[in-house]
Amino acid sequence: MKTTRHGFAAFAAVLSLLVAAGGCAFAFAAQKADSVGFRDAIIILADETRSNAVGFGSDIDVRGKVRKSVLAFGGTITVSGEVGEAVVGFGARIVLKDTAVIHGDLVVLGGAVEREPGALVEGDTVNFRAGEIFSKVFGEGFRGLFGISLLPLILVFKVVNLMLWILVGVIAASIYPKQVAAAADQIRKAPLATLGYGLAAQFLFVFAIIIASVLCLVLIGIPLLMGLAVGGFLLKVFGRVAVFFLLGASLSRALGKGTITPVGAAVLGAVVVGLIGFVPILGFLAVGVLSLFGWGTAVRTKFGTMESWLQKKPLPPAAPPTA
């Protein structure tokens, strides 16, 4: 790992990555003047200006100006113009031409950097290469493994986890906006009841997992265990997105921003929860409590449909007898 100011610089740069990534995703959700590509090339010409550029397996060529950040998952980022904040790559190749100007940080996680003389990076530069881990482990054995600093690995894990939750929030809030909003509203109206449901749901879930694991000895527990895993995953995802929505909408109102789209609220809330998770110990506990609220509202509202789990749907009326 190479840094301009060693450990503190790495920590500061990765925190700036959070802000940059969250800003890119939030701007994308709000559908402003951004360039977003999914395996499509993004070219910002010399006379063009964009707020952000986000690529998923895309090549990004910045010849003009990006006011905020450039973020890429895979692909290649080529900068010969100007970037106002950060350039961030996950497994991406970054090429800085001699005319490139980056006013913020350059962060590369698991990728490569090619920098021509004259390229300017005013902030910190962090290049965390996954190959260094394998060379240490396979070249030096366990001694090399214990010689790896855990802080960058933890930060990388948290950043990737945050980006995945942002993506999940965008998808869920786009497909089920009414259900997510209804579930979030129940947390606000009855927080204690929702927390109680969450505690009971997680206790019963763990108990059921233990029973299913024991039944795996007679094979019948295997499908049961798989069903529990899928159900627990769905409860966690929907509940977490509902918590994101509540936090994002509440923060938007507190800042006097007025109304916010469901996707925007979910993304903003995901960024807030991600930043909370960076706080040592207390952040872990806080995210755990939020998870209980998520489970509680998913169970209590039946995934935002507000229907009772035990309610039976009335049978359709019988057709009149024919003569």
N, C-alpha and C positions, 0 to 999 in steps of 0.2 A: 504494500500500500504506500503510495507516495502522496505526501501533503506538503503544502507550502509552509504551514505552521504546525505541523505534527498533529497530536491528538486533539487539541482544542479547535484547530482549523477544521479537522474532519467532522467533529461534532457540530460546529457552527454551519458547515457547508451542508451537512445532511439535514439539519433543521431548515435551512433555506430551501432544500429540496422539497420538504413537506409543504412549505408555503407555496413554492412554485407549482408543484403537482396539484395541490388543492385549488390553487388559483386557476390553473389551466382547465381542470375538470369543471369547476364552478362556472367559469366563463363559457365553456362548451355547453353546459346545461342551460345557461341563459341565452344561448344562441346569439352571441355577439360576433364581432368581426374577427373570428378566429379561423384558422385553417386546421381541419381535422381530417386525417386520412387513415383508412383501413386497407393496408397493402397497396395503396395508390400513392404515386409520387406527389409531393407537395413542393411547388416551386414558387418562391416569393421573389418577384422580379425587382430590379434595381430601383424602379420608381414606385414600388408598392410598399404599404405598411400594414401590418397585422398586429392584433393584440397578443395572440398566442399561436403557437404551432404545435400540434399534438399528432404523433404518428404511431400507429400500431402495425409494425412490420413494414413501415413505409420509409422511403428515402425522402429526406427533407433538405431542400437546397435554399438557404437564406442568402439571397443576393441583395435584397433591400433591407427593410427594418422590421424587427419584431419588438414591440414596445415592452412586452413583459417577458415571457419565458418560452423556451423550446424544449419539448419533452418527447422522447422517443423510446418505444419498446421494440428493440431490434432495428434492423435497417441501418441506414447511414445518415448522419447529420453533417452537411457541408455548410460552413459559414464563411462567406466572403463579405457579408454586410455587417449589420449592427444588431445586437440583442440587448434590450434594456435591463433585464434581470439575469435569469439563470439559463444555462444550457445543461440539460439532464438526460443521460442515456442509460437505459437498462439493457445490457447486452448489445449495445449499439456501437458502431464505429463512428467516431467523430473526427472530422477533418476541418482544421482551422486554416484558412488561407492567410496570406500575409496582410490582407486588408481587413481581416476580421477584428471586430471590437465587441467584447462582452463586458458589460458594465457590472455584472454580478459574478456569480460563481460558475465554475465548470465542474460537474459531478458525473463520473463515469463508474457504473457498477457492472462489472463483468464484461466490459468492452475494451476498446482500444482508442487511443488518441494519436492523431497525426497533426502536428502543429508546425506550421511554416514560420521561419524567422519574420518578425514584424507583427504577428498576431498578438493582440492585446487582451488579457484577462485581468480585469481590475480587482476581482474578488479572489476567493480561494479556489484552488484546484485539488480535487480529490479523485484519484484513480484507483479504485479497488478492483483488482483483477482476480477472478476465481482461480486462474492457473497457479497463483502463488500458494493457494491452499493445498492443491494436489501435489505440487512440488515439495512442499514441506512435509506432508503426510507420507507420501510414497518415497521421498528421498531421505527423510530423517526419521521415519517411523513415529512412534508415540511422542518421542521427544520433540519432534517438529510440530506435532499436533498441539501439544501444550504450550508451544512457543507462539501460537497464533493469538493475537489480541481478540478477546471476545466482544469488546465494545463495538467495533465496526460490524461484526456479524449480527449482533443484536439490533443495531440500528438499521442495517439492511433488511433484516426480517420484519421489523416494525414498519418500515417504509413500504415494502412489498405488500404486507398485510393491509396497510391503509389503502393502497391503490386498488387492491382487490375488492375491499369493502365499498370504495367509491363506485367501482364498476357495478357491483351488485346493487347498490342503492339506486343508480341510474336506471338499471334494467327493471327492478321491482317497482319503483315509483312511476316509471313510464307505462308499465303494463297494468298495474293495479293501484292507481292513485287514490281512488275512493276508499278502498279497503285499508290502505296504509294510513290515510288521514283519519278514518274512523277508529282504528286501533290506537293511534297516537292520541286522539282526543280522550279515549278512555283512561289513558295514563294520567292525563291532566285532571280529569274529573274525579277519579278515584285512585289516587296513588297507593294508599295503604292496601286496599283490596287487590289491586293489580300486583303489588309486591307479594302479598300472601299467596295468590295464585301461582306466581313464579316460583316461590319456595316449595310449594306443594308439588308443582309440576316437575321440578328438577329432582326432588326427593323420590317421587314415584318413578321417574325415568331411570334414575340410577338403580333403584330396586329392581325394576323390570330388566335392566341390562344384566344384573347379577343372576337373576332367575334364568334368563335366556342363555347365558353363558354356561350355567350348570346343565341346562337341557340340551346343550350342544353335544353332550356325551351320548345322547340317544337320538341324535340327528334332528329331532323335531325343533330344537332350539335354533338351528342355523337360519331357516327362513324368518323365524321370529326376531332373531338378532338383526338380520338385515332390514326387516321392516322397521324396527325401533331406530336403527341408524338413520334411515331415510326420514322417518318422522321427526326425530330430534334435529336433523339438519334443517328441515323445512321450518320448524318452530324457531330455531335460532336465527335463521336468515330473515324470515318475515318480522320477527320481534325486534331484531337489531335495526332493520330498516325503519320500523315504526318509531323507535327511539331516535334514530337519526332525524326523521321528519320532525318530531316534536322539538328537538334541540335546535334544529335549523330554523324552523318557523318562529320559535320563541326568540332566538337571537336576532332574527331579522326584524321582528317587532320592537325589540329592545333598542335596536340601533336606529329605529325610525325609518326603516326602508319600505314600510308598507307591505303590500302583498308580495308573495314569492311563489314561484311555481313548485309543484310537488317534487320535481326532480332537483330543482335548485335547493330546496329545503333539505332533501335527503343528502345531497352532496355536502352542503355546508355542515350539517350535523355530523357526517362521517369524518370530516376534517377536524371538527371539535373533539370528537371521541378519540381520534388518532393522536391529537396533541395531548389529551389527558393521559393517554397510555404511555407517553414518554416520561411522565413524572414517576420517579422510583417509588416502589411499594404502594404509596397512596394511589397512584394512577392505576395500578393493577387492581386494587380493591374497588376503586370507583367504577372501572369498566365491568368488574364482576357484578356489582349492584345494578348497573344499567342493563346487564344481560338478564338479570332476574326480572326486571321490569318488562323486558322484551318477551321473555317466555310467558310471563303472566298475562300480558295483553293479547298475545297470540292465542293462548288457550281460552281466556275469558271472552274474547270476541269471535272466536272460531275463525281466525285469520281475517278479521275485519268485517266479517259478514253479519255480525251481531245476532247470529242464530244460536239457539241452544244446541249443545252436543247431543242431548237426549230427546230433542223434539222430533216427533214423527211427522212427516209430510202427509197431509190428507190425501186419501185415495181419490182419483178422478171419479166423477159421478158415473154411475152405470148407465149404459145406453138403454133407452126405453125398449120394451119387448116389441117385436114386430108381429103383426097379425099373421 
